[in-house]
Amino acid sequence: MVMSDSANKYGQGSLLARTNLTLAVSSLLIATVSIAALNIYLIDPIAGQSANDEAALLVLSAQTWVELPPDARPYFELELAQNHDLIVSAVPRQVEEATLEQPYLSLLQDRLRERLGEPVVLLEGDELIWLDVSMGGHRLQIGFSPDRRDIQPLYIGIIIFGLGAAIVFVTSLFIVQRITRPLVQAAERVESFRGGENFEPLPEQGPGELVSLARNFNTMAREISALLSNRTTLLAGISHDLRTPLTRMRLALELLPKDVDPKLVERFERNLESMDALIGDTLRFARGTSEAQQMVALEPFVLDVVESYDASIPYDGKSAADLMLPLAAGALKRVLTNLISNAQQHGSSVRVCLDGGDIHVIDSGPGIPDEFKEQVFQPFFRLDSSRSSITGGSGLGLAIVQQLCQAHGWRVRIEDSPERGTDVVVSVPV
C-alpha cells in the first residue's frame, strides 16, 4: 500500500556503499599483511645483512690501516674516502655520542659490538657518524655519512603497498560501479514503474547477468502494462455497455402505468441509481491515470476542495503557505473527494489538516482495526463489521485512491486519529 522511500533504499546501506566499504577494509587488510610480510621476510633481512656488511667494512678498514706501513696509510685513507666514503683518522675528535634516531644505526652498532667483542659507541660530529675504536695500539676514528644507509623499511612498505592497495581499490571501485550502477538504475525504474504503457525500458547492456535481469524486467513490465491496459479496456467497455440497458430500464420505468405501486417504483429507482453509481466507480477505477502534471499552489487547492462541500468542514493548514508543487490536479482532487466523502459516511464529524506535503482527512468514526488497514484498499472490500452496513457504497473508493496515488508517486496510509476515528494521510513529495 505504502510506497517505499527512495532515500532509505539507495542511501543508507546501499549495495554500492557496502561493496565499497568491504573493498576498502579488505584492501587495508591486504596492505597491512603485505607490509608485515615484506618487513619480516625482506626488508629486515636485507637491512641486517647490510648492517653486517657495513660493520665488516669498518672493522676491516681499521685492521688494514693498522697493518699498513705508516707511509702507505695516507694513500689508503684517500682510497677509502674516494671509493667507500669513509674517513679514517688517527687524531681523535671531540664529538658527542650519536642519538641513533635511525633504526639502521642501532642495528649497525649491534653488529660492530658482535665483531669487536666489546661495547661500541657511535659518535656524531662534523655531519658524520664516527666509530671510535682501539686497535693495534692505535685509537682510530672512522667516519661515514649518516645518510649512507638511511633505510626506513616501514615507510618503504607503506609507500609500496599503500600505492598498491590504492590501485587495487580504485580498480575494484571502477568494476563495482560498473556492476552496481545498472542495479541502482534497475531499482529506480522498478520503484517508479506504475504499470503504464509509456515506461522507460532498462538498457540491456553490461555483464550477462545484468543483461538477463534487464531483459526480464522489460518483458515483465510490458506484460504488466498490457495486462492493465486490457483490464482497463475490458472494465471500461463492460461499464460503458451497461449504461445502455440501464437507460432502457429507466425509460421503461417511466412508461409504467399509473396504477403501479409507487413504493415498487421507488425501489426500482434506488436500485438503478446504485447500479449507475457502481458503473461510474468502476469506470473511474478502470481508466487508470495518465493526467499530466502542472504547478499547483497546494494550500489554496486543498482549501478549494474542502469548501466545495455543502457541509462545513474544519480546515487547518500548517507550514504549507506558498508551497508550489507539480501535481496532477484532477487526480488529487478525486483522491481528496473520495476520502472526504468516505469520512462523511462513516464519521459524525470530518476535518482536514495540511502539514507541509501531508494532507490529513480525519473522521470521528469507529476507526479501522490494524489488521484491515491494508485490505481496505483492495477493490470491493467493505469493512461491514466495523462500518455501518446501511452506508452503502461500491467498495471502490479507497481502491481508486490507492491507484491514483501509486500512479502519481504519492503515498497514502491509514493512522489512528486522536479522536478514536481514522486519519487517512496522503503524502505528496515536496
Secondary structure by P-SEA (a helix, b strand, c coil): ccccccccccccccaaaaaaaaaaaaaaaaaaaaaaaaaaccaaaaaaaaaaaaaaaaaaaaaaaaaccccaaaaaaaaaaacccbbbbcccccccccccccaaaaaaaaaaaaaaccbbbbbbcccbbbbbbbccccbbbbbbbcccccccaaaaaaaaaaaaaaaaaaaaaaaaaaaaaaaaaaaaaaaacccccccccccccccaaaaaaaaaaaaaaaaaaaaaaaaaaaaaaaaaaaaaaaaaaaaaaaaccccccaaaaaaaaaaaaaaaaaaaaaaaaaccccccccccccaaaaaaaaaccccbbbbbbccccccccccaaaaaaaaaaaaaaaaaacccbbbbbbcccbbbbccccccccccccccccccccccccccccccccccaaaaaaaaaaaaaccccbbbbbcccbbbbbbbccc
